Amino acid sequence: MTKSFEPPFVRSDAGVLAGAIVCAPSPSIDQLAPRTSEPSPIADRALDQHRVLVRALRDYGVQLTVLEPSTGTPTEALVADCAILLPQGAIVARPSSVERRAEVAAVERALTELGIPIAGRIAAPGLLDGADVALAGDRVFVGVPRAGGLGARSNALGRSQLAAFAAAANLRVVELALAPDVPRLRSVFNVVAADTVVAAPDLVDLVPVRDLQIVEVPRGEEFAAGLVALGDRRVIANLRFRESIGLLRAAKLDVVAIDLWEFGKAGVGPSQLVLATKRG
């Protein structure tokens, strides 16, 4: 692994993506629970599609650390759940699923080998998934399920710990309420420019971001918002969401559309498969 990045590491999810960690899916990815009316993911196809994602990232100059699956968990490729990069370093997340703790440990080892300081850890009994967090300017957006939702995924203690780490970088936490069946904030909301977000308006409360331009994805393609920014107004999106891709391009976004169909069956998008380690 190359140790080449210095702080600040990530100030905004829309900064030029210079470094990232990804993890190839394990064969057990076919055990990921599919979304309603979707079939289960097919492991071999998911691995092929992940290789295409890796190639696309490298083609755009991203310095990648590619982890091989080591825990055998279905969620192993979802590395963005395992940590949050702030300007001063990494905050190690604490997902609610106990079996994911080994995934977090693998990502933490990779961060350490890259020379990225661990600026904090979400400590028990705090819970927080990294993909429930998005950065924009001086704000750290955190998804909070509405009553009756997936509340066990994160808790108030985990969010308050994140707020303390964010305050050390002069950032403030802004909570965004999520519809009950949304798996993660960044499944339906992502920052794509200093002044722009892409979001599914029926699934996330957008009142706290009304000062930003909001590019809305249509009903039926809500998870098209689960994209990852390569830089200001340039994104990687799942090819399956064709109507949304047209809308994104009409909004003057440069869209790199690749086939991530197998991940999309489980509601997983590019934003969950890529953990940014450095953004310009």
C-alpha positions in Angstrom: 0.0 0.0 0.0 1.2 3.5 -0.8 1.4 6.1 1.9 1.0 9.3 0.0 -1.9 11.3 1.4 -1.7 14.1 4.0 -4.5 15.9 5.8 -7.0 17.2 5.1 -8.4 13.9 3.9 -12.0 14.6 3.1 -13.8 17.9 3.4 -16.6 17.2 1.0 -18.0 14.1 -0.7 -17.9 16.1 -3.9 -14.2 16.8 -3.9 -12.0 15.1 -6.5 -11.7 11.5 -5.5 -7.9 10.9 -5.3 -7.8 7.8 -3.0 -10.3 5.1 -2.0 -10.6 1.6 -0.5 -12.8 -1.1 -2.1 -13.3 -4.7 -1.2 -14.2 -7.5 -3.6 -17.4 -9.2 -2.8 -17.3 -12.6 -1.1 -19.1 -15.6 -2.6 -21.7 -15.2 0.2 -23.0 -11.9 -1.4 -25.8 -14.0 -2.8 -27.1 -14.1 0.8 -27.7 -10.4 0.8 -31.4 -9.8 1.3 -32.9 -8.5 -2.0 -35.3 -5.6 -2.2 -39.0 -6.4 -2.6 -39.7 -8.1 -6.0 -36.0 -8.5 -6.7 -34.2 -11.8 -7.1 -31.1 -12.5 -4.9 -27.7 -11.3 -6.2 -25.6 -13.7 -8.2 -22.1 -13.9 -6.7 -20.1 -14.4 -10.0 -21.8 -11.6 -11.7 -21.4 -9.3 -8.7 -17.6 -10.0 -8.7 -17.4 -9.2 -12.5 -19.3 -6.0 -12.0 -17.1 -5.0 -9.0 -14.0 -5.5 -11.3 -15.6 -3.0 -13.7 -16.1 -0.6 -10.9 -12.4 -0.9 -9.9 -11.4 -0.4 -13.5 -13.5 2.7 -13.8 -12.1 4.2 -10.7 -8.6 3.6 -11.8 -9.3 5.1 -15.3 -10.3 8.3 -13.5 -7.0 8.4 -11.6 -8.2 7.1 -8.2 -5.4 5.5 -6.1 -7.1 2.4 -5.0 -6.5 0.0 -2.2 -8.3 -3.2 -3.2 -9.0 -5.6 -0.3 -9.6 -9.3 -0.8 -12.6 -10.8 1.0 -11.5 -12.2 4.3 -14.5 -12.4 6.6 -16.9 -14.3 4.3 -19.8 -12.0 5.2 -22.4 -11.0 2.6 -21.8 -7.3 3.3 -18.0 -7.4 3.0 -18.0 -5.3 -0.2 -19.9 -2.5 1.5 -16.7 -0.8 2.8 -18.3 2.7 3.2 -20.2 1.4 6.2 -17.0 0.7 8.1 -15.5 4.2 8.4 -16.0 7.9 7.9 -13.2 10.1 6.6 -13.1 13.7 8.0 -10.4 16.3 7.3 -8.3 15.1 10.3 -8.5 11.4 9.7 -10.8 8.4 9.9 -13.6 7.8 12.3 -14.1 4.0 12.7 -17.8 3.1 12.5 -19.6 0.6 14.7 -22.4 -1.1 12.6 -25.3 -2.7 14.5 -24.6 -6.1 13.0 -22.1 -8.0 15.1 -20.9 -10.1 12.2 -19.7 -6.8 10.5 -17.2 -6.0 13.2 -14.6 -8.1 11.4 -15.2 -6.1 8.3 -14.6 -2.9 10.3 -11.3 -4.3 11.6 -10.1 -5.2 8.1 -10.8 -1.6 6.9 -9.2 -0.1 9.9 -6.0 -2.1 9.2 -6.0 -0.9 5.6 -6.4 2.7 6.8 -3.5 2.3 9.2 -1.3 0.8 6.6 -2.1 3.8 4.3 -0.9 6.1 7.1 -4.3 7.6 7.7 -4.7 8.5 11.3 -7.6 7.1 13.3 -9.2 10.3 14.6 -11.8 8.5 16.6 -13.9 5.4 17.1 -17.6 5.0 17.7 -17.6 3.3 21.1 -20.1 0.9 22.6 -23.0 1.2 23.1 -22.9 3.7 20.3 -23.9 2.5 16.8 -23.3 4.1 13.5 -22.9 3.0 9.9 -20.5 5.0 7.8 -22.9 5.1 4.8 -25.4 7.0 6.9 -23.1 10.0 6.8 -22.5 12.5 4.0 -20.2 15.6 4.0 -20.8 18.9 2.4 -18.9 22.1 3.3 -19.2 22.7 7.0 -22.0 20.2 7.5 -22.0 16.5 8.2 -25.4 15.0 7.3 -26.5 12.0 9.2 -29.5 9.8 8.4 -31.9 9.1 11.2 -34.8 6.7 10.5 -38.2 7.9 11.3 -40.3 6.2 14.0 -40.9 2.6 13.0 -37.8 2.5 10.7 -34.5 0.8 10.9 -33.6 2.5 14.2 -31.2 -0.2 15.4 -28.8 0.6 12.6 -27.6 3.7 14.5 -28.4 5.3 17.8 -28.3 8.7 19.4 -25.1 7.9 21.3 -23.3 6.9 18.1 -24.5 10.1 16.4 -23.4 12.3 19.4 -20.0 10.7 19.3 -19.7 11.6 15.6 -20.8 15.1 16.4 -18.0 15.5 18.8 -15.4 14.3 16.3 -16.9 16.6 13.6 -16.8 19.6 16.0 -13.0 19.1 16.2 -12.9 19.9 12.5 -15.3 22.9 12.9 -18.1 20.8 11.3 -21.7 20.6 12.5 -23.9 17.6 12.3 -27.3 18.0 10.6 -29.8 15.1 10.9 -31.9 14.0 8.0 -35.0 12.0 8.6 -35.3 8.8 6.5 -38.4 6.8 5.5 -38.7 3.6 7.4 -37.5 1.2 4.7 -34.4 3.2 3.6 -31.3 1.0 4.3 -28.8 3.9 4.5 -28.8 7.7 4.0 -26.4 7.4 1.0 -28.7 5.0 -0.7 -31.0 7.9 -1.4 -28.9 11.1 -0.8 -25.5 12.1 -2.0 -23.4 15.3 -2.4 -22.3 15.8 -6.0 -21.0 19.4 -6.0 -20.4 22.2 -3.5 -23.9 23.4 -4.0 -25.7 20.3 -5.3 -27.1 17.0 -3.9 -28.9 14.1 -5.6 -31.8 12.7 -3.6 -35.0 10.7 -3.6 -37.4 13.3 -2.2 -40.0 10.8 -0.9 -37.5 9.0 1.2 -35.4 11.7 2.9 -36.3 15.0 4.5 -34.8 17.6 2.3 -35.9 20.7 4.3 -32.4 21.0 6.0 -30.7 21.2 2.6 -33.1 23.6 0.9 -30.2 26.1 0.5 -28.6 23.6 -2.0 -29.7 22.6 -5.5 -31.5 19.3 -5.3 -31.5 17.0 -8.3 -34.5 14.6 -7.6 -34.6 11.1 -8.9 -38.0 9.7 -9.8 -40.2 7.3 -8.0 -39.4 3.7 -8.9 -35.7 4.7 -9.2 -35.1 6.1 -5.7 -31.8 4.1 -5.3 -30.4 5.9 -8.4 -29.4 8.5 -5.8 -26.9 6.0 -4.3 -24.1 7.2 -6.6 -20.5 8.2 -5.7 -18.8 11.5 -6.8 -15.6 11.3 -8.7 -15.3 15.1 -8.4 -17.4 18.2 -8.7 -20.5 17.3 -10.8 -18.9 14.0 -12.1 -20.4 10.8 -10.7 -20.5 7.0 -11.0 -24.0 5.7 -11.2 -25.7 2.3 -11.7 -26.6 1.8 -15.3 -29.9 0.1 -14.4 -31.5 3.5 -13.6 -31.8 4.8 -17.1 -34.5 7.5 -16.5 -32.5 8.9 -13.6 -29.3 8.9 -15.6 -31.0 11.1 -18.2 -32.2 13.5 -15.5 -28.8 13.7 -14.0 -27.2 14.5 -17.3 -29.9 17.1 -18.0 -28.9 18.7 -14.7 -25.4 19.1 -16.1 -23.8 16.2 -14.3 -21.1 14.1 -16.0 -22.4 10.5 -15.4 -20.2 7.5 -15.7 -22.8 4.7 -15.9 -21.7 1.2 -15.2 -23.5 -2.1 -14.6 -23.9 -2.8 -10.9 -27.2 -4.7 -11.3 -26.4 -7.5 -8.8 -25.6 -5.0 -6.1 -28.7 -3.0 -7.0 -30.9 -6.0 -6.3 -30.1 -5.5 -2.6 -30.4 -1.7 -2.7 -26.6 -1.3 -2.8 -25.1 1.5 -4.8 -21.7 2.8 -5.7 -21.6 5.1 -2.6 -21.6 2.0 -0.4 -18.9 0.2 -2.4 -16.3 3.0 -2.2 -14.7 4.4 0.9 -13.0 7.7 0.0 -9.6 8.1 1.7 -8.6 11.4 0.0 -10.6 14.0 -1.8 -9.1 17.1 -3.3 
